[in-house]
Amino acid sequence: MVQALTVLHVLVALAIIGLVMIQRGRGADAGAGFGGSSNTFFGARGAATFLSKSTAIAAVVFFSTSLTLAYLSDHRDNKPADIMDTPAAPKTSSDLPPVPQPAKAPSDLPQSADVPSGAPAPAK
């Protein structure tokens, strides 16, 4: 939306520049640049009303696109985030050193519940 309005805004600005450049200056005749008088080239009423109305319409479109672009850019959510509002990222397991695994007891040794693990097994 903003890109389309920006393209329209630039095109209208270029149209205004072109319309102002071909309008009649003081003491000059706009139709003389095209090889004839302004009455015959632009119609019976001349170039003043045609170019004036075209410039006025282009100016209204230019101002409306300017205001719309200003409104849209003001209401965009592009404000920087505050560092105090974001929680700290938790540490992942790759950040921690590896944890050594306890040695497992061999499965072929007899395990009895009455013998403590540190005491020697009774002879049979």
N, CA, C and O atoms as a Tinker XYZ file with bonds, in Angstrom:
   496  protein
     1  N      0.830000   -1.193000    0.000000    73     2
     2  CA     0.000000    0.000000    0.000000    64     1     3
     3  C      0.873000    1.254000    0.000000    63     2     4     5
     4  O      0.653000    2.177000   -0.785000    81     3
     5  N      1.855000    1.273000    0.882000    73     3     6
     6  CA     2.723000    2.447000    0.980000    64     5     7
     7  C      3.566000    2.582000   -0.283000    63     6     8     9
     8  O      3.809000    3.694000   -0.752000    81     7
     9  N      4.017000    1.445000   -0.838000    73     7    10
    10  CA     4.826000    1.514000   -2.045000    64     9    11
    11  C      4.007000    2.047000   -3.223000    63    10    12    13
    12  O      4.506000    2.853000   -4.009000    81    11
    13  N      2.764000    1.606000   -3.348000    73    11    14
    14  CA     1.911000    2.080000   -4.438000    64    13    15
    15  C      1.630000    3.576000   -4.303000    63    14    16    17
    16  O      1.647000    4.308000   -5.293000    81    15
    17  N      1.372000    4.023000   -3.076000    73    15    18
    18  CA     1.146000    5.461000   -2.865000    64    17    19
    19  C      2.407000    6.270000   -3.154000    63    18    20    21
    20  O      2.327000    7.382000   -3.677000    81    19
    21  N      3.562000    5.719000   -2.816000    73    19    22
    22  CA     4.809000    6.426000   -3.086000    64    21    23
    23  C      5.046000    6.553000   -4.589000    63    22    24    25
    24  O      5.473000    7.605000   -5.065000    81    23
    25  N      4.770000    5.487000   -5.333000    73    23    26
    26  CA     4.916000    5.550000   -6.797000    64    25    27
    27  C      3.943000    6.567000   -7.377000    63    26    28    29
    28  O      4.329000    7.365000   -8.232000    81    27
    29  N      2.689000    6.556000   -6.931000    73    27    30
    30  CA     1.708000    7.537000   -7.407000    64    29    31
    31  C      2.140000    8.955000   -7.058000    63    30    32    33
    32  O      1.994000    9.871000   -7.867000    81    31
    33  N      2.668000    9.134000   -5.862000    73    31    34
    34  CA     3.118000   10.444000   -5.400000    64    33    35
    35  C      4.238000   10.988000   -6.306000    63    34    36    37
    36  O      4.226000   12.161000   -6.679000    81    35
    37  N      5.187000   10.139000   -6.647000    73    35    38
    38  CA     6.301000   10.564000   -7.504000    64    37    39
    39  C      5.805000   10.872000   -8.918000    63    38    40    41
    40  O      6.233000   11.851000   -9.528000    81    39
    41  N      4.911000   10.042000   -9.433000    73    39    42
    42  CA     4.377000   10.294000  -10.778000    64    41    43
    43  C      3.592000   11.598000  -10.847000    63    42    44    45
    44  O      3.703000   12.339000  -11.824000    81    43
    45  N      2.803000   11.881000   -9.820000    73    43    46
    46  CA     2.040000   13.135000   -9.791000    64    45    47
    47  C      2.988000   14.327000   -9.652000    63    46    48    49
    48  O      2.757000   15.381000  -10.244000    81    47
    49  N      4.051000   14.155000   -8.870000    73    47    50
    50  CA     5.030000   15.240000   -8.738000    64    49    51
    51  C      5.686000   15.541000  -10.081000    63    50    52    53
    52  O      5.879000   16.704000  -10.436000    81    51
    53  N      6.026000   14.497000  -10.824000    73    51    54
    54  CA     6.606000   14.711000  -12.153000    64    53    55
    55  C      5.598000   15.346000  -13.110000    63    54    56    57
    56  O      5.968000   16.169000  -13.947000    81    55
    57  N      4.327000   14.966000  -12.987000    73    55    58
    58  CA     3.288000   15.577000  -13.821000    64    57    59
    59  C      3.132000   17.061000  -13.500000    63    58    60    61
    60  O      2.967000   17.878000  -14.406000    81    59
    61  N      3.184000   17.407000  -12.233000    73    59    62
    62  CA     3.087000   18.820000  -11.849000    64    61    63
    63  C      4.261000   19.599000  -12.421000    63    62    64    65
    64  O      4.087000   20.708000  -12.927000    81    63
    65  N      5.451000   19.024000  -12.345000    73    63    66
    66  CA     6.625000   19.708000  -12.898000    64    65    67
    67  C      6.441000   19.933000  -14.402000    63    66    68    69
    68  O      6.712000   21.021000  -14.909000    81    67
    69  N      5.983000   18.908000  -15.102000    73    67    70
    70  CA     5.765000   19.045000  -16.542000    64    69    71
    71  C      4.692000   20.064000  -16.868000    63    70    72    73
    72  O      4.856000   20.861000  -17.792000    81    71
    73  N      3.588000   20.051000  -16.117000    73    71    74
    74  CA     2.500000   21.005000  -16.376000    64    73    75
    75  C      2.930000   22.438000  -16.104000    63    74    76    77
    76  O      2.560000   23.347000  -16.846000    81    75
    77  N      3.690000   22.644000  -15.072000    73    75    78
    78  CA     4.147000   24.004000  -14.765000    64    77    79
    79  C      5.145000   24.480000  -15.821000    63    78    80    81
    80  O      5.165000   25.659000  -16.175000    81    79
    81  N      5.978000   23.552000  -16.324000    73    79    82
    82  CA     6.981000   23.946000  -17.306000    64    81    83
    83  C      6.362000   24.365000  -18.640000    63    82    84    85
    84  O      6.919000   25.219000  -19.329000    81    83
    85  N      5.226000   23.782000  -19.014000    73    83    86
    86  CA     4.653000   24.144000  -20.313000    64    85    87
    87  C      3.616000   25.259000  -20.223000    63    86    88    89
    88  O      3.064000   25.674000  -21.242000    81    87
    89  N      3.348000   25.746000  -19.018000    73    87    90
    90  CA     2.392000   26.849000  -18.904000    64    89    91
    91  C      3.007000   28.136000  -19.415000    63    90    92    93
    92  O      4.226000   28.292000  -19.481000    81    91
    93  N      2.130000   29.044000  -19.771000    73    91    94
    94  CA     2.549000   30.320000  -20.318000    64    93    95
    95  C      3.166000   31.185000  -19.217000    63    94    96    97
    96  O      2.597000   31.365000  -18.140000    81    95
    97  N      4.332000   31.703000  -19.525000    73    95    98
    98  CA     4.973000   32.640000  -18.619000    64    97    99
    99  C      4.513000   34.049000  -18.922000    63    98   100   101
   100  O      3.682000   34.248000  -19.808000    81    99
   101  N      5.025000   35.015000  -18.219000    73    99   102
   102  CA     4.639000   36.409000  -18.469000    64   101   103
   103  C      5.224000   36.882000  -19.796000    63   102   104   105
   104  O      6.435000   36.847000  -20.012000    81   103
   105  N      4.358000   37.312000  -20.651000    73   103   106
   106  CA     4.798000   37.842000  -21.941000    64   105   107
   107  C      5.107000   36.763000  -22.966000    63   106   108   109
   108  O      5.447000   37.091000  -24.103000    81   107
   109  N      5.001000   35.491000  -22.608000    73   107   110
   110  CA     5.294000   34.422000  -23.571000    64   109   111
   111  C      3.993000   33.735000  -23.950000    63   110   112   113
   112  O      3.005000   33.788000  -23.218000    81   111
   113  N      4.011000   33.107000  -25.078000    73   111   114
   114  CA     2.824000   32.423000  -25.565000    64   113   115
   115  C      3.103000   30.920000  -25.537000    63   114   116   117
   116  O      4.070000   30.467000  -26.149000    81   115
   117  N      2.267000   30.134000  -24.833000    73   115   118
   118  CA     2.505000   28.696000  -24.679000    64   117   119
   119  C      2.385000   27.968000  -26.003000    63   118   120   121
   120  O      3.131000   27.019000  -26.245000    81   119
   121  N      1.483000   28.375000  -26.857000    73   119   122
   122  CA     1.299000   27.701000  -28.140000    64   121   123
   123  C      2.411000   27.986000  -29.122000    63   122   124   125
   124  O      2.585000   27.225000  -30.074000    81   123
   125  N      3.160000   29.035000  -28.933000    73   123   126
   126  CA     4.228000   29.383000  -29.868000    64   125   127
   127  C      5.334000   28.334000  -29.833000    63   126   128   129
   128  O      6.023000   28.138000  -30.834000    81   127
   129  N      5.511000   27.680000  -28.739000    73   127   130
   130  CA     6.519000   26.633000  -28.649000    64   129   131
   131  C      6.129000   25.397000  -29.425000    63   130   132   133
   132  O      6.987000   24.581000  -29.763000    81   131
   133  N      4.841000   25.244000  -29.717000    73   131   134
   134  CA     4.368000   24.080000  -30.455000    64   133   135
   135  C      4.132000   24.398000  -31.937000    63   134   136   137
   136  O      3.604000   23.557000  -32.664000    81   135
   137  N      4.504000   25.565000  -32.384000    73   135   138
   138  CA     4.382000   25.908000  -33.783000    64   137   139
   139  C      3.084000   26.590000  -34.166000    63   138   140   141
   140  O      2.750000   26.626000  -35.350000    81   139
   141  N      2.356000   27.119000  -33.237000    73   139   142
   142  CA     1.108000   27.811000  -33.555000    64   141   143
   143  C      0.687000   28.667000  -32.381000    63   142   144   145
   144  O      1.412000   28.789000  -31.394000    81   143
   145  N     -0.486000   29.257000  -32.497000    73   143   146
   146  CA    -0.967000   30.066000  -31.386000    64   145   147
   147  C     -1.660000   29.171000  -30.372000    63   146   148   149
   148  O     -2.075000   28.060000  -30.704000    81   147
   149  N     -1.785000   29.639000  -29.159000    73   147   150
   150  CA    -2.381000   28.825000  -28.099000    64   149   151
   151  C     -3.861000   28.588000  -28.343000    63   150   152   153
   152  O     -4.407000   27.591000  -27.869000    81   151
   153  N     -4.525000   29.479000  -29.073000    73   151   154
   154  CA    -5.957000   29.305000  -29.331000    64   153   155
   155  C     -6.213000   28.122000  -30.254000    63   154   156   157
   156  O     -7.196000   27.403000  -30.078000    81   155
   157  N     -5.355000   27.917000  -31.220000    73   155   158
   158  CA    -5.589000   26.828000  -32.153000    64   157   159
   159  C     -5.084000   25.485000  -31.613000    63   158   160   161
   160  O     -5.649000   24.443000  -31.948000    81   159
   161  N     -4.055000   25.488000  -30.805000    73   159   162
   162  CA    -3.498000   24.232000  -30.310000    64   161   163
   163  C     -4.328000   23.637000  -29.169000    63   162   164   165
   164  O     -4.637000   22.446000  -29.200000    81   163
   165  N     -4.692000   24.431000  -28.173000    73   163   166
   166  CA    -5.400000   23.932000  -26.998000    64   165   167
   167  C     -6.910000   24.099000  -27.085000    63   166   168   169
   168  O     -7.610000   23.682000  -26.162000    81   167
   169  N     -7.432000   24.673000  -28.122000    73   167   170
   170  CA    -8.862000   24.864000  -28.263000    64   169   171
   171  C     -9.207000   26.332000  -28.307000    63   170   172   173
   172  O     -8.324000   27.190000  -28.322000    81   171
   173  N    -10.502000   26.621000  -28.326000    73   171   174
   174  CA   -10.961000   28.002000  -28.484000    64   173   175
   175  C    -10.649000   28.859000  -27.260000    63   174   176   177
   176  O    -10.426000   30.061000  -27.400000    81   175
   177  N    -10.627000   28.274000  -26.073000    73   175   178
   178  CA   -10.407000   29.074000  -24.862000    64   177   179
   179  C     -8.944000   29.238000  -24.533000    63   178   180   181
   180  O     -8.600000   30.050000  -23.673000    81   179
   181  N     -8.061000   28.491000  -25.191000    73   179   182
   182  CA    -6.638000   28.664000  -24.967000    64   181   183
   183  C     -6.080000   27.685000  -23.938000    63   182   184   185
   184  O     -6.788000   26.823000  -23.417000    81   183
   185  N     -4.784000   27.849000  -23.665000    73   183   186
   186  CA    -4.075000   26.923000  -22.792000    64   185   187
   187  C     -4.280000   27.215000  -21.318000    63   186   188   189
   188  O     -4.069000   26.343000  -20.475000    81   187
   189  N     -4.686000   28.426000  -21.004000    73   187   190
   190  CA    -4.743000   28.829000  -19.592000    64   189   191
   191  C     -5.712000   27.966000  -18.792000    63   190   192   193
   192  O     -5.366000   27.499000  -17.707000    81   191
   193  N     -6.914000   27.746000  -19.306000    73   191   194
   194  CA    -7.878000   26.983000  -18.512000    64   193   195
   195  C     -7.532000   25.499000  -18.483000    63   194   196   197
   196  O     -7.674000   24.859000  -17.441000    81   195
   197  N     -7.079000   24.934000  -19.608000    73   195   198
   198  CA    -6.740000   23.511000  -19.647000    64   197   199
   199  C     -5.569000   23.196000  -18.721000    63   198   200   201
   200  O     -5.642000   22.275000  -17.906000    81   199
   201  N     -4.497000   23.962000  -18.850000    73   199   202
   202  CA    -3.321000   23.707000  -18.017000    64   201   203
   203  C     -3.561000   24.071000  -16.556000    63   202   204   205
   204  O     -3.044000   23.406000  -15.658000    81   203
   205  N     -4.338000   25.118000  -16.315000    73   203   206
   206  CA    -4.632000   25.506000  -14.936000    64   205   207
   207  C     -5.458000   24.433000  -14.225000    63   206   208   209
   208  O     -5.194000   24.095000  -13.071000    81   207
   209  N     -6.457000   23.905000  -14.929000    73   207   210
   210  CA    -7.284000   22.856000  -14.315000    64   209   211
   211  C     -6.482000   21.573000  -14.114000    63   210   212   213
   212  O     -6.623000   20.907000  -13.088000    81   211
   213  N     -5.647000   21.228000  -15.083000    73   211   214
   214  CA    -4.815000   20.029000  -14.944000    64   213   215
   215  C     -3.843000   20.165000  -13.779000    63   214   216   217
   216  O     -3.641000   19.221000  -13.015000    81   215
   217  N     -3.249000   21.335000  -13.648000    73   215   218
   218  CA    -2.323000   21.567000  -12.542000    64   217   219
   219  C     -3.047000   21.541000  -11.211000    63   218   220   221
   220  O     -2.517000   21.013000  -10.233000    81   219
   221  N     -4.238000   22.095000  -11.153000    73   219   222
   222  CA    -5.006000   22.096000   -9.908000    64   221   223
   223  C     -5.393000   20.671000   -9.497000    63   222   224   225
   224  O     -5.320000   20.324000   -8.318000    81   223
   225  N     -5.801000   19.853000  -10.459000    73   223   226
   226  CA    -6.158000   18.465000  -10.148000    64   225   227
   227  C     -4.925000   17.690000   -9.675000    63   226   228   229
   228  O     -4.994000   16.924000   -8.714000    81   227
   229  N     -3.798000   17.899000  -10.364000    73   227   230
   230  CA    -2.563000   17.220000   -9.958000    64   229   231
   231  C     -2.112000   17.679000   -8.573000    63   230   232   233
   232  O     -1.586000   16.882000   -7.797000    81   231
   233  N     -2.313000   18.950000   -8.263000    73   231   234
   234  CA    -1.933000   19.456000   -6.943000    64   233   235
   235  C     -2.799000   18.847000   -5.847000    63   234   236   237
   236  O     -2.293000   18.519000   -4.774000    81   235
   237  N     -4.091000   18.692000   -6.100000    73   235   238
   238  CA    -4.982000   18.069000   -5.109000    64   237   239
   239  C     -4.578000   16.617000   -4.862000    63   238   240   241
   240  O     -4.553000   16.162000   -3.719000    81   239
   241  N     -4.262000   15.893000   -5.935000    73   239   242
   242  CA    -3.828000   14.500000   -5.782000    64   241   243
   243  C     -2.489000   14.437000   -5.045000    63   242   244   245
   244  O     -2.285000   13.566000   -4.199000    81   243
   245  N     -1.580000   15.355000   -5.364000    73   243   246
   246  CA    -0.273000   15.396000   -4.708000    64   245   247
   247  C     -0.419000   15.653000   -3.210000    63   246   248   249
   248  O      0.215000   14.974000   -2.403000    81   247
   249  N     -1.245000   16.623000   -2.834000    73   247   250
   250  CA    -1.422000   16.921000   -1.412000    64   249   251
   251  C     -2.115000   15.784000   -0.679000    63   250   252   253
   252  O     -1.786000   15.489000    0.470000    81   251
   253  N     -3.076000   15.144000   -1.344000    73   251   254
   254  CA    -3.763000   14.032000   -0.676000    64   253   255
   255  C     -2.832000   12.832000   -0.484000    63   254   256   257
   256  O     -2.883000   12.176000    0.556000    81   255
   257  N     -1.985000   12.537000   -1.474000    73   255   258
   258  CA    -1.024000   11.446000   -1.277000    64   257   259
   259  C      0.024000   11.810000   -0.234000    63   258   260   261
   260  O      0.494000   10.941000    0.500000    81   259
   261  N      0.394000   13.080000   -0.161000    73   259   262
   262  CA     1.337000   13.516000    0.870000    64   261   263
   263  C      0.766000   13.298000    2.260000    63   262   264   265
   264  O      1.444000   12.759000    3.134000    81   263
   265  N     -0.475000   13.712000    2.469000    73   263   266
   266  CA    -1.109000   13.545000    3.780000    64   265   267
   267  C     -1.319000   12.071000    4.123000    63   266   268   269
   268  O     -1.146000   11.664000    5.271000    81   267
   269  N     -1.694000   11.276000    3.122000    73   267   270
   270  CA    -1.908000    9.855000    3.370000    64   269   271
   271  C     -0.602000    9.154000    3.714000    63   270   272   273
   272  O     -0.568000    8.328000    4.625000    81   271
   273  N      0.464000    9.467000    3.007000    73   271   274
   274  CA     1.763000    8.866000    3.329000    64   273   275
   275  C      2.257000    9.294000    4.706000    63   274   276   277
   276  O      2.847000    8.490000    5.428000    81   275
   277  N      2.024000   10.542000    5.073000    73   275   278
   278  CA     2.424000   11.010000    6.404000    64   277   279
   279  C      1.633000   10.287000    7.489000    63   278   280   281
   280  O      2.192000    9.905000    8.517000    81   279
   281  N      0.343000   10.099000    7.264000    73   279   282
   282  CA    -0.494000    9.389000    8.236000    64   281   283
   283  C     -0.059000    7.937000    8.392000    63   282   284   285
   284  O      0.050000    7.431000    9.509000    81   283
   285  N      0.190000    7.265000    7.258000    73   283   286
   286  CA     0.587000    5.861000    7.312000    64   285   287
   287  C      1.955000    5.674000    7.956000    63   286   288   289
   288  O      2.166000    4.707000    8.688000    81   287
   289  N      2.879000    6.581000    7.694000    73   287   290
   290  CA     4.206000    6.434000    8.297000    64   289   291
   291  C      4.179000    6.721000    9.792000    63   290   292   293
   292  O      4.994000    6.180000   10.538000    81   291
   293  N      3.254000    7.563000   10.239000    73   291   294
   294  CA     3.148000    7.853000   11.669000    64   293   295
   295  C      2.544000    6.684000   12.431000    63   294   296   297
   296  O      2.907000    6.447000   13.583000    81   295
   297  N      1.631000    5.950000   11.808000    73   295   298
   298  CA     0.949000    4.862000   12.505000    64   297   299
   299  C      1.572000    3.500000   12.243000    63   298   300   301
   300  O      0.966000    2.478000   12.564000    81   299
   301  N      2.744000    3.465000   11.677000    73   299   302
   302  CA     3.448000    2.204000   11.477000    64   301   303
   303  C      4.047000    1.750000   12.791000    63   302   304   305
   304  O      4.443000    2.571000   13.618000    81   303
   305  N      4.114000    0.430000   12.986000    73   303   306
   306  CA     4.685000   -0.109000   14.224000    64   305   307
   307  C      6.164000   -0.411000   13.994000    63   306   308   309
   308  O      6.569000   -1.572000   13.950000    81   307
   309  N      6.954000    0.633000   13.850000    73   307   310
   310  CA     8.382000    0.447000   13.636000    64   309   311
   311  C      9.197000    1.097000   14.746000    63   310   312   313
   312  O     10.352000    1.473000   14.547000    81   311
   313  N      8.593000    1.221000   15.892000    73   311   314
   314  CA     9.314000    1.798000   17.019000    64   313   315
   315  C     10.256000    0.743000   17.583000    63   314   316   317
   316  O      9.888000   -0.430000   17.635000    81   315
   317  N     11.463000    1.122000   18.009000    73   315   318
   318  CA    12.392000    0.123000   18.533000    64   317   319
   319  C     11.888000   -0.468000   19.851000    63   318   320   321
   320  O     11.277000    0.219000   20.669000    81   319
   321  N     12.158000   -1.740000   20.029000    73   319   322
   322  CA    11.734000   -2.422000   21.251000    64   321   323
   323  C     12.674000   -2.062000   22.392000    63   322   324   325
   324  O     13.880000   -1.918000   22.193000    81   323
   325  N     12.119000   -1.918000   23.577000    73   323   326
   326  CA    12.913000   -1.620000   24.754000    64   325   327
   327  C     13.563000   -2.901000   25.239000    63   326   328   329
   328  O     12.911000   -3.944000   25.287000    81   327
   329  N     14.823000   -2.841000   25.594000    73   327   330
   330  CA    15.539000   -4.035000   26.018000    64   329   331
   331  C     15.001000   -4.565000   27.344000    63   330   332   333
   332  O     15.145000   -5.750000   27.645000    81   331
   333  N     14.389000   -3.700000   28.130000    73   331   334
   334  CA    13.848000   -4.141000   29.419000    64   333   335
   335  C     12.521000   -4.881000   29.253000    63   334   336   337
   336  O     12.084000   -5.568000   30.177000    81   335
   337  N     11.876000   -4.755000   28.100000    73   335   338
   338  CA    10.601000   -5.434000   27.882000    64   337   339
   339  C     10.767000   -6.868000   27.400000    63   338   340   341
   340  O      9.835000   -7.664000   27.510000    81   339
   341  N     11.929000   -7.208000   26.870000    73   339   342
   342  CA    12.140000   -8.551000   26.342000    64   341   343
   343  C     12.779000   -9.426000   27.403000    63   342   344   345
   344  O     13.737000   -8.999000   28.049000    81   343
   345  N     12.272000  -10.653000   27.606000    73   343   346
   346  CA    12.875000  -11.537000   28.608000    64   345   347
   347  C     14.208000  -12.081000   28.105000    63   346   348   349
   348  O     14.460000  -12.148000   26.902000    81   347
   349  N     15.047000  -12.463000   29.050000    73   347   350
   350  CA    16.339000  -13.032000   28.697000    64   349   351
   351  C     16.130000  -14.415000   28.110000    63   350   352   353
   352  O     15.247000  -15.155000   28.544000    81   351
   353  N     16.927000  -14.756000   27.143000    73   351   354
   354  CA    16.805000  -16.066000   26.507000    64   353   355
   355  C     17.379000  -17.127000   27.446000    63   354   356   357
   356  O     18.467000  -16.940000   27.989000    81   355
   357  N     16.666000  -18.237000   27.646000    73   355   358
   358  CA    17.203000  -19.293000   28.522000    64   357   359
   359  C     18.402000  -19.968000   27.870000    63   358   360   361
   360  O     18.501000  -20.046000   26.646000    81   359
   361  N     19.313000  -20.456000   28.713000    73   359   362
   362  CA    20.487000  -21.138000   28.193000    64   361   363
   363  C     20.079000  -22.499000   27.673000    63   362   364   365
   364  O     19.274000  -23.203000   28.284000    81   363
   365  N     20.636000  -22.851000   26.556000    73   363   366
   366  CA    20.340000  -24.156000   25.981000    64   365   367
   367  C     21.371000  -25.163000   26.470000    63   366   368   369
   368  O     22.380000  -24.789000   27.067000    81   367
   369  N     21.118000  -26.426000   26.218000    73   367   370
   370  CA    22.025000  -27.471000   26.688000    64   369   371
   371  C     23.376000  -27.398000   25.990000    63   370   372   373
   372  O     24.366000  -27.889000   26.533000    81   371
   373  N     23.445000  -26.809000   24.820000    73   371   374
   374  CA    24.725000  -26.709000   24.121000    64   373   375
   375  C     25.645000  -25.680000   24.785000    63   374   376   377
   376  O     26.854000  -25.696000   24.553000    81   375
   377  N     25.086000  -24.789000   25.608000    73   375   378
   378  CA    25.905000  -23.792000   26.289000    64   377   379
   379  C     26.564000  -24.363000   27.548000    63   378   380   381
   380  O     27.537000  -23.793000   28.043000    81   379
   381  N     26.054000  -25.464000   28.065000    73   379   382
   382  CA    26.553000  -26.045000   29.314000    64   381   383
   383  C     27.577000  -27.136000   29.026000    63   382   384   385
   384  O     27.535000  -27.760000   27.966000    81   383
   385  N     28.516000  -27.376000   29.981000    73   383   386
   386  CA    29.474000  -28.469000   29.774000    64   385   387
   387  C     28.768000  -29.820000   29.902000    63   386   388   389
   388  O     27.715000  -29.906000   30.534000    81   387
   389  N     29.327000  -30.863000   29.316000    73   387   390
   390  CA    28.676000  -32.168000   29.415000    64   389   391
   391  C     28.696000  -32.706000   30.838000    63   390   392   393
   392  O     29.653000  -32.487000   31.580000    81   391
   393  N     27.638000  -33.408000   31.211000    73   391   394
   394  CA    27.514000  -33.984000   32.553000    64   393   395
   395  C     28.016000  -35.419000   32.492000    63   394   396   397
   396  O     27.551000  -36.193000   31.655000    81   395
   397  N     28.976000  -35.801000   33.377000    73   395   398
   398  CA    29.462000  -37.192000   33.347000    64   397   399
   399  C     28.371000  -38.138000   33.846000    63   398   400   401
   400  O     27.661000  -37.831000   34.804000    81   399
   401  N     28.249000  -39.274000   33.196000    73   399   402
   402  CA    27.262000  -40.282000   33.567000    64   401   403
   403  C     27.864000  -41.200000   34.634000    63   402   404   405
   404  O     29.034000  -41.570000   34.537000    81   403
   405  N     27.068000  -41.575000   35.663000    73   403   406
   406  CA    27.598000  -42.490000   36.687000    64   405   407
   407  C     27.833000  -43.878000   36.087000    63   406   408   409
   408  O     27.117000  -44.322000   35.190000    81   407
   409  N     28.871000  -44.551000   36.620000    73   407   410
   410  CA    29.201000  -45.899000   36.129000    64   409   411
   411  C     28.131000  -46.868000   36.576000    63   410   412   413
   412  O     27.673000  -46.814000   37.717000    81   411
   413  N     27.728000  -47.756000   35.680000    73   411   414
   414  CA    26.710000  -48.747000   35.998000    64   413   415
   415  C     27.382000  -49.995000   36.573000    63   414   416   417
   416  O     28.498000  -50.365000   36.210000    81   415
   417  N     26.651000  -50.612000   37.474000    73   415   418
   418  CA    27.161000  -51.863000   38.057000    64   417   419
   419  C     27.017000  -52.983000   37.036000    63   418   420   421
   420  O     26.024000  -53.042000   36.312000    81   419
   421  N     28.010000  -53.874000   36.976000    73   419   422
   422  CA    27.876000  -54.984000   36.032000    64   421   423
   423  C     26.678000  -55.855000   36.412000    63   422   424   425
   424  O     26.379000  -56.026000   37.594000    81   423
   425  N     26.010000  -56.391000   35.427000    73   423   426
   426  CA    24.788000  -57.152000   35.680000    64   425   427
   427  C     25.066000  -58.576000   36.145000    63   426   428   429
   428  O     24.149000  -59.218000   36.657000    81   427
   429  N     26.302000  -59.118000   35.994000    73   427   430
   430  CA    26.564000  -60.493000   36.407000    64   429   431
   431  C     26.882000  -60.624000   37.889000    63   430   432   433
   432  O     26.866000  -61.745000   38.399000    81   431
   433  N     27.170000  -59.543000   38.610000    73   431   434
   434  CA    27.423000  -59.628000   40.044000    64   433   435
   435  C     26.108000  -59.701000   40.792000    63   434   436   437
   436  O     25.159000  -58.996000   40.448000    81   435
   437  N     26.037000  -60.559000   41.828000    73   435   438
   438  CA    24.797000  -60.645000   42.598000    64   437   439
   439  C     24.602000  -59.404000   43.442000    63   438   440   441
   440  O     25.551000  -58.913000   44.053000    81   439
   441  N     23.434000  -58.912000   43.481000    73   439   442
   442  CA    23.075000  -57.738000   44.280000    64   441   443
   443  C     22.148000  -58.214000   45.381000    63   442   444   445
   444  O     21.129000  -58.843000   45.095000    81   443
   445  N     22.472000  -57.935000   46.617000    73   443   446
   446  CA    21.580000  -58.299000   47.717000    64   445   447
   447  C     21.189000  -57.036000   48.448000    63   446   448   449
   448  O     21.966000  -56.083000   48.500000    81   447
   449  N     20.012000  -57.016000   49.006000    73   447   450
   450  CA    19.491000  -55.842000   49.681000    64   449   451
   451  C     20.097000  -55.657000   51.046000    63   450   452   453
   452  O     20.137000  -54.526000   51.530000    81   451
   453  N     20.581000  -56.721000   51.712000    73   451   454
   454  CA    21.106000  -56.604000   53.062000    64   453   455
   455  C     22.577000  -56.236000   53.092000    63   454   456   457
   456  O     23.096000  -55.910000   54.160000    81   455
   457  N     23.270000  -56.275000   51.962000    73   455   458
   458  CA    24.695000  -55.943000   51.922000    64   457   459
   459  C     24.817000  -54.495000   51.469000    63   458   460   461
   460  O     24.314000  -54.128000   50.407000    81   459
   461  N     25.487000  -53.671000   52.274000    73   459   462
   462  CA    25.704000  -52.297000   51.820000    64   461   463
   463  C     26.630000  -52.284000   50.615000    63   462   464   465
   464  O     27.425000  -53.202000   50.410000    81   463
   465  N     26.512000  -51.246000   49.840000    73   463   466
   466  CA    27.279000  -51.190000   48.603000    64   465   467
   467  C     28.773000  -51.073000   48.850000    63   466   468   469
   468  O     29.558000  -51.495000   48.001000    81   467
   469  N     29.200000  -50.516000   49.980000    73   467   470
   470  CA    30.626000  -50.353000   50.269000    64   469   471
   471  C     31.215000  -51.527000   51.009000    63   470   472   473
   472  O     32.440000  -51.637000   51.066000    81   471
   473  N     30.413000  -52.420000   51.583000    73   471   474
   474  CA    30.933000  -53.544000   52.382000    64   473   475
   475  C     31.209000  -54.744000   51.474000    63   474   476   477
   476  O     30.562000  -54.924000   50.442000    81   475
   477  N     32.210000  -55.578000   51.892000    73   475   478
   478  CA    32.486000  -56.781000   51.082000    64   477   479
   479  C     31.366000  -57.800000   51.221000    63   478   480   481
   480  O     30.701000  -57.865000   52.255000    81   479
   481  N     31.164000  -58.583000   50.195000    73   479   482
   482  CA    30.111000  -59.624000   50.203000    64   481   483
   483  C     30.557000  -60.781000   51.100000    63   482   484   485
   484  O     31.740000  -61.122000   51.103000    81   483
   485  N     29.632000  -61.404000   51.873000    73   483   486
   486  CA    29.999000  -62.519000   52.766000    64   485   487
   487  C     30.399000  -63.757000   51.952000    63   486   488   489
   488  O     29.863000  -64.011000   50.874000    81   487
   489  N     31.325000  -64.495000   52.483000    73   487   490
   490  CA    31.777000  -65.727000   51.816000    64   489   491
   491  C     30.778000  -66.840000   52.053000    63   490   492   493
   492  O     30.178000  -66.896000   53.126000    81   491
   493  N     30.581000  -67.709000   51.111000    73   491   494
   494  CA    29.613000  -68.791000   51.239000    64   493   495
   495  C     30.263000  -70.119000   51.331000    63   494   496
   496  O     29.577000  -71.135000   51.443000    81   495
